[in-house]
Each structure stands twice: as structure tokens, then as C-alpha cells.
Amino acid sequence: MKRLILIAAVCFSLPLFSAVADGVDTPETRRAEAERYLAASAPKTMFEDMARKMSANMPPDQRAPFVEMFVSKVDMDALTKAMVDSMVKHFSTEELKALADFYGSPVGKSAMSKFGDYMAELMPTLQKEMAKAAQRMKEPAPGN
């Protein structure tokens, strides 16, 4: 029985892989590649790493609550579903395959391991610039 299930699973997946190789772009092939991309890039791991590194810019008493909220309070299943649905909507099968191939490769994994440090370093400047932009929006336009 297990062998029959395995054979059925392989037979079911073969058309999908050949469709991607043949350049077919359907919602089904996009979803398969989006899921492969997320398996390679592990959103939960990325969010956990980013939260820990971003918290380094906060006062010490706010770090642990921030990481706790960011990591444990976010519904990763809902976020992952939204990510897949959005990728299926906006990217082609070929683009998603390229993303999955890259982030599944050694160089892609190395790049992603640095993403938390990058975001932690960028965040203070981003926050400062957003605050300045918000302040400029409150100022009257010249000539008024």
C-alpha cells in the first residue's frame, strides 16, 4: 500500500516538474515554486533572526518583549499563506523557480544569513527618514 501511494505521488508530481521545465506558467506551477522558495528561505527563521537583530537597536528593557511579540505572536501559518498567495499572484513560475533555486543554493543561504544584520543596520536610518517625511507632511506647503 505504501508503495502504491509513493508511486501515485511520483506520478502526480512529474507533470508539474515537466510543466516548469517546459515553461508552463499556471497558478499550480506558481504555487509549487512559491512553496519551494519558502522551504528554501524559511520565513519563520528569517523573522526570528531579524527580530533578534532589530531588537539590538532598542533599549535593553524593550528587547525581550519585542522579540517575544515578533516571534511568538505572529501567526506564521497565516503569514506564510499570504506570502504564497501573493507570490502566485505577482510572480511567474520562471521567476519563482529562479528565487527558489537561488535561495536554496549555498550563496543564497549565505546571503539570507546576513539579512537580519542588514535589516538591523538599516532600520534606525529607515525609522529616522520615515519620521522626517511624516514631519514634512505636517508642514504647510510653500506659499500657503
DSSP file (Angstrom, degrees, kcal/mol; ACC not computed):
  #  RESIDUE AA STRUCTURE BP1 BP2  ACC     N-H-->O    O-->H-N    N-H-->O    O-->H-N    TCO  KAPPA ALPHA  PHI   PSI    X-CA   Y-CA   Z-CA
    1    1 A M     >        0   0    0      0, 0.0     4,-2.2     0, 0.0     5,-0.2   0.000 360.0 360.0 360.0 -44.0    0.0    0.0    0.0
    2    2 A K  H  >  +     0   0    0      1,-0.2     4,-2.5     2,-0.2     5,-0.2   0.894 360.0  52.3 -61.1 -38.9    2.8    2.4    0.9
    3    3 A R  H  > S+     0   0    0      1,-0.2     4,-2.7     2,-0.2    -1,-0.2   0.905 107.9  50.9 -64.6 -41.0    4.5    1.6   -2.4
    4    4 A L  H  > S+     0   0    0      2,-0.2     4,-2.4     1,-0.2    -1,-0.2   0.901 110.7  48.8 -62.8 -41.6    1.3    2.4   -4.3
    5    5 A I  H  X S+     0   0    0     -4,-2.2     4,-2.5     2,-0.2    -2,-0.2   0.911 111.8  49.6 -64.8 -42.4    1.0    5.7   -2.5
    6    6 A L  H  X S+     0   0    0     -4,-2.5     4,-2.5     2,-0.2    -2,-0.2   0.919 111.5  48.2 -62.6 -44.6    4.6    6.6   -3.3
    7    7 A I  H  X S+     0   0    0     -4,-2.7     4,-2.6     1,-0.2    -2,-0.2   0.913 112.1  49.6 -62.7 -42.6    4.1    5.7   -7.0
    8    8 A A  H  X S+     0   0    0     -4,-2.4     4,-2.4     2,-0.2    -2,-0.2   0.905 110.7  50.1 -63.0 -41.5    1.0    7.8   -7.2
    9    9 A A  H  X S+     0   0    0     -4,-2.5     4,-2.0     2,-0.2    -2,-0.2   0.916 112.4  46.7 -63.6 -43.6    2.7   10.7   -5.6
   10   10 A V  H  X S+     0   0    0     -4,-2.5     4,-1.9     1,-0.2    -2,-0.2   0.927 113.2  48.8 -64.2 -44.9    5.6   10.5   -8.0
   11   11 A C  H  < S+     0   0    0     -4,-2.6    -2,-0.2     1,-0.2    -1,-0.2   0.878 111.7  50.1 -63.1 -37.5    3.3   10.2  -11.0
   12   12 A F  H  X S+     0   0    0     -4,-2.4     4,-0.5    -5,-0.2    -1,-0.2   0.882 113.4  45.0 -67.7 -38.4    1.3   13.2   -9.8
   13   13 A S  H  X S+     0   0    0     -4,-2.0     4,-2.1     1,-0.2     3,-0.3   0.755  96.0  74.8 -81.5 -24.0    4.3   15.4   -9.3
   14   14 A L  H  X S+     0   0    0     -4,-1.9     4,-2.6     1,-0.2     5,-0.3   0.909  93.8  50.9 -58.2 -45.8    6.1   14.5  -12.6
   15   15 A P  H  > S+     0   0    0      0, 0.0     4,-2.2     0, 0.0    -1,-0.2   0.877 109.1  53.3 -60.8 -33.6    3.7   16.6  -14.8
   16   16 A L  H  X S+     0   0    0     -4,-0.5     4,-1.9    -3,-0.3    -2,-0.2   0.937 110.9  44.6 -65.6 -46.0    4.3   19.6  -12.5
   17   17 A F  H  X S+     0   0    0     -4,-2.1     4,-2.1     1,-0.2    -1,-0.2   0.895 115.1  47.7 -66.8 -39.2    8.1   19.4  -12.8
   18   18 A S  H  X S+     0   0    0     -4,-2.6     4,-2.1    -5,-0.2    -1,-0.2   0.847 108.0  56.8 -70.2 -31.1    8.0   18.9  -16.6
   19   19 A A  H  <>S+     0   0    0     -4,-2.2     5,-2.8    -5,-0.3     4,-0.3   0.914 108.0  47.1 -63.2 -42.1    5.5   21.8  -16.9
   20   20 A V  H ><5S+     0   0    0     -4,-1.9     3,-1.3     1,-0.2    -2,-0.2   0.924 112.9  48.8 -64.3 -43.4    8.0   24.1  -15.1
   21   21 A A  H 3<5S+     0   0    0     -4,-2.1    -1,-0.2     1,-0.3    -2,-0.2   0.836 109.8  52.8 -64.7 -32.1   10.8   22.8  -17.4
   22   22 A D  T 3<5S-     0   0    0     -4,-2.1    -1,-0.3    -5,-0.1    -2,-0.2   0.450 119.5-109.0 -83.9   0.0    8.6   23.3  -20.4
   23   23 A G  T < 5 +     0   0    0     -3,-1.3     2,-0.2    -4,-0.3    -3,-0.2   0.631  61.1 159.5  84.0  13.6    7.9   27.0  -19.5
   24   24 A V      < -     0   0    0     -5,-2.8     2,-0.5    -6,-0.2    -1,-0.3  -0.521  23.4-162.2 -70.6 135.9    4.2   26.4  -18.5
   25   25 A D        +     0   0    0     -2,-0.2    -1,-0.1    68,-0.1    -5,-0.0  -0.875  27.7 142.8-125.3  97.7    3.0   29.2  -16.2
   26   26 A T     >  -     0   0    0     -2,-0.5     4,-2.6     1,-0.1     5,-0.2  -0.836  64.0-104.4-126.3 164.7   -0.1   28.3  -14.3
   27   27 A P  H  > S+     0   0    0      0, 0.0     4,-2.4     0, 0.0     5,-0.2   0.862 122.4  53.9 -56.4 -33.9   -1.4   29.1  -10.8
   28   28 A E  H  > S+     0   0    0      2,-0.2     4,-2.1     1,-0.2     5,-0.1   0.918 110.2  43.7 -68.5 -43.4   -0.5   25.4   -9.9
   29   29 A T  H  > S+     0   0    0      2,-0.2     4,-2.1     1,-0.2    -1,-0.2   0.874 114.3  51.5 -70.4 -35.3    3.1   25.7  -11.1
   30   30 A R  H  X S+     0   0    0     -4,-2.6     4,-2.8     2,-0.2    -2,-0.2   0.932 109.7  49.4 -63.1 -45.4    3.5   29.1   -9.5
   31   31 A R  H  X S+     0   0    0     -4,-2.4     4,-2.6    -5,-0.2     5,-0.2   0.912 109.9  51.4 -61.8 -42.8    2.2   27.7   -6.1
   32   32 A A  H  X S+     0   0    0     -4,-2.1     4,-1.8     1,-0.2    -1,-0.2   0.921 114.2  43.0 -61.1 -43.9    4.6   24.8   -6.3
   33   33 A E  H  X S+     0   0    0     -4,-2.1     4,-2.5     2,-0.2    -2,-0.2   0.864 112.0  53.8 -72.3 -35.3    7.6   27.0   -6.9
   34   34 A A  H  X S+     0   0    0     -4,-2.8     4,-2.5     2,-0.2    -2,-0.2   0.917 110.7  47.0 -62.6 -42.6    6.4   29.6   -4.3
   35   35 A E  H  X S+     0   0    0     -4,-2.6     4,-1.9     2,-0.2    -2,-0.2   0.873 111.5  50.8 -67.1 -36.7    6.3   26.7   -1.7
   36   36 A R  H  X S+     0   0    0     -4,-1.8     4,-1.7    -5,-0.2    -2,-0.2   0.899 110.1  50.7 -66.0 -40.0    9.7   25.5   -2.8
   37   37 A Y  H  X S+     0   0    0     -4,-2.5     4,-2.4     1,-0.2    -2,-0.2   0.935 110.9  47.7 -61.2 -47.2   11.0   29.0   -2.4
   38   38 A L  H  X S+     0   0    0     -4,-2.5     4,-1.7     1,-0.2    -1,-0.2   0.830 108.5  54.9 -66.9 -30.7    9.6   29.3    1.1
   39   39 A A  H  < S+     0   0    0     -4,-1.9    -1,-0.2     1,-0.2    -2,-0.2   0.868 113.1  43.4 -66.3 -34.9   11.0   25.9    2.0
   40   40 A A  H  < S+     0   0    0     -4,-1.7    -2,-0.2     1,-0.2    -1,-0.2   0.837 121.6  37.7 -78.0 -33.9   14.4   27.2    0.9
   41   41 A S  H  < S-     0   0    0     -4,-2.4     5,-0.3    -5,-0.1    -2,-0.2   0.551  90.4-149.9-100.3  -7.3   14.2   30.6    2.6
   42   42 A A     X  -     0   0    0     -4,-1.7     4,-2.2    -5,-0.2     3,-0.3   0.890   2.8-155.9  41.3  81.4   12.3   29.6    5.8
   43   43 A P  H  > S+     0   0    0      0, 0.0     4,-2.8     0, 0.0     5,-0.2   0.860  89.5  55.2 -54.6 -39.6   10.2   32.7    6.7
   44   44 A K  H  > S+     0   0    0      1,-0.2     4,-2.4     2,-0.2     5,-0.2   0.931 109.5  46.0 -62.6 -44.3   10.0   31.8   10.4
   45   45 A T  H  > S+     0   0    0     -3,-0.3     4,-2.5     2,-0.2    -1,-0.2   0.909 113.1  50.4 -63.0 -42.3   13.8   31.5   10.7
   46   46 A M  H  X S+     0   0    0     -4,-2.2     4,-2.6    -5,-0.3    -2,-0.2   0.917 112.0  46.9 -62.4 -44.3   14.2   34.8    8.8
   47   47 A F  H  X S+     0   0    0     -4,-2.8     4,-2.6     2,-0.2    -2,-0.2   0.890 112.3  50.2 -66.4 -39.7   11.7   36.6   11.0
   48   48 A E  H  X S+     0   0    0     -4,-2.4     4,-2.2    -5,-0.2    -2,-0.2   0.939 113.7  44.8 -63.4 -46.7   13.2   35.3   14.2
   49   49 A D  H  X S+     0   0    0     -4,-2.5     4,-2.3     1,-0.2     5,-0.2   0.918 114.1  49.5 -63.6 -44.1   16.7   36.3   13.2
   50   50 A M  H  X S+     0   0    0     -4,-2.6     4,-2.9    -5,-0.2     5,-0.2   0.909 110.2  51.0 -62.1 -42.9   15.5   39.7   12.0
   51   51 A A  H  X S+     0   0    0     -4,-2.6     4,-2.0     1,-0.2    -2,-0.2   0.927 110.8  48.0 -61.8 -45.7   13.6   40.3   15.3
   52   52 A R  H  X S+     0   0    0     -4,-2.2     4,-0.5     1,-0.2    -1,-0.2   0.917 116.6  42.7 -61.9 -43.1   16.6   39.4   17.4
   53   53 A K  H >< S+     0   0    0     -4,-2.3     3,-0.7     1,-0.2     4,-0.3   0.866 113.1  51.3 -75.3 -35.2   18.9   41.7   15.4
   54   54 A M  H >< S+     0   0    0     -4,-2.9     3,-1.7     1,-0.2    -1,-0.2   0.847 101.8  62.6 -67.6 -32.3   16.5   44.6   15.2
   55   55 A S  H >< S+     0   0    0     -4,-2.0     3,-1.9     1,-0.3    -1,-0.2   0.726  85.1  75.7 -67.1 -19.3   15.9   44.5   18.9
   56   56 A A  T << S+     0   0    0     -3,-0.7    -1,-0.3    -4,-0.5    -2,-0.2   0.751  90.5  57.2 -62.8 -22.1   19.6   45.3   19.4
   57   57 A N  T <  S+     0   0    0     -3,-1.7    -1,-0.3    -4,-0.3    -2,-0.2   0.437  97.1  83.0 -86.0  -0.4   18.7   48.9   18.4
   58   58 A M  S <  S-     0   0    0     -3,-1.9     5,-0.1     1,-0.1    -3,-0.0  -0.586  96.1 -83.9-101.7 162.1   16.1   49.2   21.3
   59   59 A P    >>  -     0   0    0      0, 0.0     3,-2.3     0, 0.0     4,-0.8  -0.383  48.1-111.5 -59.4 144.8   16.5   50.0   24.9
   60   60 A P  H >> S+     0   0    0      0, 0.0     3,-0.7     0, 0.0     4,-0.6   0.815 115.7  56.0 -52.0 -36.8   17.5   46.8   26.8
   61   61 A D  H 34 S+     0   0    0      1,-0.2    -3,-0.0     2,-0.1     0, 0.0   0.641 108.8  48.2 -73.7 -12.0   14.2   46.6   28.7
   62   62 A Q  H <> S+     0   0    0     -3,-2.3     4,-1.8    -7,-0.1    -1,-0.2   0.555  91.8  80.4-100.7 -10.3   12.3   46.6   25.4
   63   63 A R  H <X S+     0   0    0     -4,-0.8     4,-2.6    -3,-0.7     5,-0.2   0.960  91.6  44.8 -65.4 -55.2   14.3   43.9   23.5
   64   64 A A  H  X S+     0   0    0     -4,-0.6     4,-2.8     1,-0.2     5,-0.2   0.918 114.4  48.6 -60.8 -45.6   12.8   40.7   25.0
   65   65 A P  H  > S+     0   0    0      0, 0.0     4,-2.6     0, 0.0    -1,-0.2   0.894 112.2  50.5 -61.6 -36.7    9.2   41.9   24.7
   66   66 A F  H  X S+     0   0    0     -4,-1.8     4,-3.1     2,-0.2     5,-0.2   0.954 112.8  44.4 -63.7 -49.7    9.8   42.9   21.1
   67   67 A V  H  X S+     0   0    0     -4,-2.6     4,-2.9     1,-0.2     5,-0.4   0.920 113.5  51.7 -61.4 -43.9   11.3   39.6   20.1
   68   68 A E  H  X>S+     0   0    0     -4,-2.8     4,-2.5    -5,-0.2     5,-0.7   0.929 114.2  42.9 -58.2 -47.1    8.6   37.7   22.0
   69   69 A M  I  X>S+     0   0    0     -4,-2.6     4,-1.3    -5,-0.2     5,-0.5   0.944 116.5  47.3 -64.3 -47.8    5.9   39.6   20.2
   70   70 A F  I  <5S+     0   0    0     -4,-3.1     4,-0.3    -5,-0.2    -2,-0.2   0.882 123.1  32.1 -62.9 -40.3    7.6   39.4   16.8
   71   71 A V  I  <5S+     0   0    0     -4,-2.9    -2,-0.2    -5,-0.2    -3,-0.2   0.917 129.3  28.1 -87.6 -47.2    8.3   35.7   17.1
   72   72 A S  I  <5S+     0   0    0     -4,-2.5    -3,-0.2    -5,-0.4    -2,-0.1   0.731 118.4  50.0 -94.9 -21.2    5.5   34.2   19.1
   73   73 A K  I  <<S+     0   0    0     -4,-1.3     2,-0.4    -5,-0.7    -3,-0.2   0.663  87.1  92.4 -93.3 -16.4    2.5   36.4   18.4
   74   74 A V  S   <S-     0   0    0     -5,-0.5     2,-1.4    -4,-0.3     3,-0.1  -0.656  79.8-128.4 -79.1 129.4    2.8   36.5   14.6
   75   75 A D     >  -     0   0    0     -2,-0.4     4,-2.6     1,-0.2     5,-0.2  -0.645  26.2-173.6 -78.4  94.8    0.6   33.8   13.0
   76   76 A M  H  > S+     0   0    0     -2,-1.4     4,-3.0     1,-0.2     5,-0.2   0.822  80.5  56.3 -64.1 -32.0    3.3   32.3   10.8
   77   77 A D  H  > S+     0   0    0      2,-0.2     4,-2.4     1,-0.2    -1,-0.2   0.939 111.0  43.4 -64.2 -45.1    0.8   30.0    9.1
   78   78 A A  H  > S+     0   0    0      2,-0.2     4,-2.3     1,-0.2    -2,-0.2   0.909 116.4  47.9 -65.9 -41.8   -1.4   33.0    8.1
   79   79 A L  H  X S+     0   0    0     -4,-2.6     4,-2.4     2,-0.2    -2,-0.2   0.917 112.0  49.1 -64.9 -43.4    1.6   35.0    7.0
   80   80 A T  H  X S+     0   0    0     -4,-3.0     4,-2.6     2,-0.2    -2,-0.2   0.913 111.2  49.7 -63.1 -43.1    3.1   32.1    5.0
   81   81 A K  H  X S+     0   0    0     -4,-2.4     4,-2.9     1,-0.2     5,-0.2   0.927 111.6  48.8 -60.6 -44.4   -0.3   31.5    3.2
   82   82 A A  H  X S+     0   0    0     -4,-2.3     4,-2.4     2,-0.2    -2,-0.2   0.886 110.7  51.4 -63.0 -38.2   -0.5   35.2    2.4
   83   83 A M  H  X S+     0   0    0     -4,-2.4     4,-2.6     2,-0.2    -2,-0.2   0.943 112.4  45.0 -63.7 -47.5    3.1   35.1    1.1
   84   84 A V  H  X S+     0   0    0     -4,-2.6     4,-2.7     2,-0.2     5,-0.2   0.947 113.9  49.3 -61.7 -48.7    2.4   32.2   -1.2
   85   85 A D  H  X S+     0   0    0     -4,-2.9     4,-1.6     1,-0.2    -1,-0.2   0.902 113.6  46.3 -58.6 -42.3   -0.9   33.7   -2.4
   86   86 A S  H  X S+     0   0    0     -4,-2.4     4,-2.2    -5,-0.2     5,-0.2   0.893 112.0  50.3 -69.1 -39.5    0.8   37.0   -3.2
   87   87 A M  H  X S+     0   0    0     -4,-2.6     4,-2.7     1,-0.2    -2,-0.2   0.914 109.2  51.7 -63.7 -41.6    3.7   35.3   -4.9
   88   88 A V  H  < S+     0   0    0     -4,-2.7    -1,-0.2     1,-0.2    -2,-0.2   0.869 113.5  46.5 -61.1 -36.1    1.4   33.3   -7.1
   89   89 A K  H  < S+     0   0    0     -4,-1.6    -1,-0.2    -5,-0.2    -2,-0.2   0.867 124.1  28.2 -73.2 -37.9   -0.4   36.5   -8.0
   90   90 A H  H  < S+     0   0    0     -4,-2.2     2,-0.3    -5,-0.1    -2,-0.2   0.676 110.6  60.0-106.2 -19.5    2.6   38.6   -8.8
   91   91 A F  S  < S-     0   0    0     -4,-2.7     2,-0.1    -5,-0.2   -57,-0.1  -0.818  71.8-124.8-114.3 152.1    5.4   36.3  -10.0
   92   92 A S     >  -     0   0    0     -2,-0.3     4,-2.5     1,-0.1     5,-0.2  -0.421  31.5-108.5 -82.1 165.8    5.7   33.9  -12.9
   93   93 A T  H  > S+     0   0    0      1,-0.2     4,-2.6     2,-0.2     5,-0.2   0.913 121.5  52.7 -58.6 -43.1    6.6   30.3  -12.5
   94   94 A E  H  > S+     0   0    0      2,-0.2     4,-2.1     1,-0.2    -1,-0.2   0.900 109.7  47.9 -61.8 -42.0   10.0   31.0  -14.0
   95   95 A E  H  > S+     0   0    0      2,-0.2     4,-2.3     1,-0.2    -1,-0.2   0.923 113.0  47.5 -64.9 -44.6   10.7   33.9  -11.6
   96   96 A L  H  X S+     0   0    0     -4,-2.5     4,-2.8     1,-0.2    -2,-0.2   0.882 110.2  52.9 -65.2 -37.4    9.6   31.8   -8.6
   97   97 A K  H  X S+     0   0    0     -4,-2.6     4,-2.8    -5,-0.2    -1,-0.2   0.919 109.0  49.9 -62.4 -42.4   11.8   28.9   -9.8
   98   98 A A  H  X S+     0   0    0     -4,-2.1     4,-2.6     2,-0.2    -2,-0.2   0.907 111.6  48.4 -63.3 -41.7   14.8   31.3  -10.0
   99   99 A L  H  X S+     0   0    0     -4,-2.3     4,-3.0     2,-0.2     5,-0.3   0.939 113.2  46.9 -62.5 -46.7   14.1   32.6   -6.5
  100  100 A A  H  X S+     0   0    0     -4,-2.8     4,-1.4     1,-0.2    -2,-0.2   0.906 113.2  49.3 -62.8 -41.7   13.8   29.0   -5.1
  101  101 A D  H  X S+     0   0    0     -4,-2.8     4,-0.6    -5,-0.2    -1,-0.2   0.935 115.2  43.9 -62.5 -46.0   17.0   27.9   -6.9
  102  102 A F  H >< S+     0   0    0     -4,-2.6     3,-1.4     1,-0.2     6,-0.6   0.965 116.0  44.2 -66.1 -53.0   18.9   30.9   -5.6
  103  103 A Y  H 3< S+     0   0    0     -4,-3.0    -1,-0.2     1,-0.3    -2,-0.2   0.695 113.1  53.6 -70.2 -16.3   17.8   30.8   -2.0
  104  104 A G  H 3< S+     0   0    0     -4,-1.4    -1,-0.3    -5,-0.3    -2,-0.2   0.574  95.7  88.7 -87.2 -11.0   18.2   27.1   -1.9
  105  105 A S  S <X S-     0   0    0     -3,-1.4     4,-2.7    -4,-0.6     5,-0.2  -0.395  92.2-109.1 -83.7 162.9   21.8   27.4   -3.2
  106  106 A P  H  > S+     0   0    0      0, 0.0     4,-2.2     0, 0.0     5,-0.1   0.904 120.3  47.8 -57.3 -42.5   24.9   27.9   -0.9
  107  107 A V  H  > S+     0   0    0      2,-0.2     4,-2.4     1,-0.2     5,-0.1   0.886 112.2  49.9 -69.2 -36.3   25.3   31.5   -1.9
  108  108 A G  H  > S+     0   0    0     -6,-0.6     4,-2.4     2,-0.2    -1,-0.2   0.913 110.9  48.8 -65.6 -42.4   21.6   32.2   -1.4
  109  109 A K  H  X S+     0   0    0     -4,-2.7     4,-1.7    -7,-0.3    -2,-0.2   0.889 111.2  50.8 -63.9 -38.5   21.7   30.7    2.0
  110  110 A S  H  X S+     0   0    0     -4,-2.2     4,-0.7    -5,-0.2    -2,-0.2   0.922 110.0  49.5 -64.1 -44.1   24.8   32.7    2.9
  111  111 A A  H >< S+     0   0    0     -4,-2.4     3,-1.1     1,-0.2     4,-0.4   0.918 110.9  49.6 -61.3 -43.6   23.1   35.9    1.7
  112  112 A M  H >X S+     0   0    0     -4,-2.4     3,-1.0     1,-0.3     4,-0.5   0.824 101.7  62.0 -67.4 -30.2   20.0   35.2    3.7
  113  113 A S  H 3< S+     0   0    0     -4,-1.7     4,-0.3     1,-0.2    -1,-0.3   0.722 107.1  46.6 -67.2 -18.2   22.0   34.5    6.8
  114  114 A K  T <X S+     0   0    0     -3,-1.1     4,-2.2    -4,-0.7    -1,-0.2   0.490  87.7  89.6 -97.1  -6.6   23.2   38.2    6.6
  115  115 A F  H <> S+     0   0    0     -3,-1.0     4,-2.8    -4,-0.4     5,-0.2   0.876  83.6  53.3 -63.7 -39.7   19.7   39.6    6.0
  116  116 A G  H  X S+     0   0    0     -4,-0.5     4,-2.6     2,-0.2    -1,-0.2   0.915 110.2  47.7 -61.4 -43.7   19.0   40.1    9.7
  117  117 A D  H  > S+     0   0    0     -4,-0.3     4,-2.3     2,-0.2    -1,-0.2   0.916 112.1  50.8 -62.0 -43.1   22.2   42.1   10.2
  118  118 A Y  H  X S+     0   0    0     -4,-2.2     4,-2.3     2,-0.2    -2,-0.2   0.940 113.0  44.5 -59.2 -49.7   21.4   44.2    7.1
  119  119 A M  H  X S+     0   0    0     -4,-2.8     4,-2.6     1,-0.2    -2,-0.2   0.893 111.9  52.9 -65.2 -39.6   17.9   45.0    8.4
  120  120 A A  H  < S+     0   0    0     -4,-2.6    -1,-0.2    -5,-0.2    -2,-0.2   0.894 113.0  44.4 -63.0 -39.3   19.1   45.7   11.9
  121  121 A E  H  < S+     0   0    0     -4,-2.3     4,-0.5    -5,-0.2    -2,-0.2   0.877 117.8  44.1 -72.0 -37.3   21.7   48.2   10.5
  122  122 A L  H  X S+     0   0    0     -4,-2.3     4,-2.5    -5,-0.2     3,-0.4   0.818  96.0  77.4 -75.8 -32.6   19.2   49.8    8.1
  123  123 A M  H  X S+     0   0    0     -4,-2.6     4,-2.9     1,-0.2     5,-0.2   0.843  89.8  51.7 -55.7 -45.0   16.3   50.1   10.5
  124  124 A P  H  > S+     0   0    0      0, 0.0     4,-2.4     0, 0.0    -1,-0.2   0.919 114.1  44.6 -60.0 -41.3   17.4   53.2   12.5
  125  125 A T  H  > S+     0   0    0     -4,-0.5     4,-2.7    -3,-0.4     5,-0.2   0.917 113.8  50.2 -66.8 -42.7   18.0   55.1    9.3
  126  126 A L  H  X S+     0   0    0     -4,-2.5     4,-2.3     2,-0.2    -1,-0.2   0.925 112.2  47.0 -61.2 -44.9   14.7   54.0    7.8
  127  127 A Q  H  X S+     0   0    0     -4,-2.9     4,-2.2    -5,-0.2    -1,-0.2   0.913 112.9  49.4 -63.1 -43.3   12.9   55.0   11.0
  128  128 A K  H  X S+     0   0    0     -4,-2.4     4,-2.2    -5,-0.2    -2,-0.2   0.923 112.8  46.6 -62.6 -44.8   14.6   58.4   11.1
  129  129 A E  H  X S+     0   0    0     -4,-2.7     4,-2.3     2,-0.2    -1,-0.2   0.866 111.3  51.5 -67.7 -36.0   13.8   59.1    7.5
  130  130 A M  H  X S+     0   0    0     -4,-2.3     4,-2.4    -5,-0.2    -1,-0.2   0.900 109.9  50.0 -66.2 -40.0   10.2   58.0    7.9
  131  131 A A  H  X S+     0   0    0     -4,-2.2     4,-2.2     2,-0.2    -2,-0.2   0.907 111.0  49.2 -64.4 -41.4    9.8   60.3   10.9
  132  132 A K  H  X S+     0   0    0     -4,-2.2     4,-2.4     2,-0.2    -2,-0.2   0.906 111.2  49.5 -64.6 -40.7   11.3   63.2    8.9
  133  133 A A  H  X S+     0   0    0     -4,-2.3     4,-1.8     2,-0.2    -2,-0.2   0.906 110.0  50.8 -64.5 -41.0    9.0   62.5    6.0
  134  134 A A  H  X S+     0   0    0     -4,-2.4     4,-0.9     1,-0.2    -1,-0.2   0.901 110.4  49.9 -63.0 -40.1    6.0   62.4    8.4
  135  135 A Q  H >X S+     0   0    0     -4,-2.2     4,-0.9     1,-0.2     3,-0.7   0.907 108.2  52.7 -64.5 -41.8    7.1   65.8    9.8
  136  136 A R  H 3< S+     0   0    0     -4,-2.4     3,-0.5     1,-0.2    -1,-0.2   0.849 103.7  57.9 -63.0 -33.0    7.4   67.3    6.3
  137  137 A M  H 3< S+     0   0    0     -4,-1.8    -1,-0.2     1,-0.2    -2,-0.2   0.789 104.1  52.5 -68.0 -25.7    3.8   66.2    5.6
  138  138 A K  H << S+     0   0    0     -4,-0.9    -1,-0.2    -3,-0.7    -2,-0.2   0.715  91.5  93.0 -80.5 -21.8    2.6   68.2    8.5
  139  139 A E  S  < S-     0   0    0     -4,-0.9     2,-0.1    -3,-0.5    -3,-0.0  -0.451  87.0-105.5 -75.1 144.3    4.3   71.4    7.4
  140  140 A P        -     0   0    0      0, 0.0    -1,-0.1     0, 0.0     3,-0.1  -0.372  39.9-102.8 -67.2 147.9    2.3   73.8    5.2
  141  141 A A    >   -     0   0    0      1,-0.1     3,-1.8    -4,-0.1    -4,-0.0  -0.388  48.5 -87.8 -66.5 147.1    3.1   73.9    1.6
  142  142 A P  T 3  S+     0   0    0      0, 0.0    -1,-0.1     0, 0.0    -3,-0.0  -0.304 115.9  28.3 -57.4 137.0    5.3   76.8    0.4
  143  143 A G  T 3         0   0    0     -3,-0.1    -2,-0.1     0, 0.0     0, 0.0   0.445 360.0 360.0  90.9   0.1    3.1   79.8   -0.5
  144  144 A N    <         0   0    0     -3,-1.8    -3,-0.1    -4,-0.0     0, 0.0   0.423 360.0 360.0-102.8 360.0    0.2   78.9    1.9
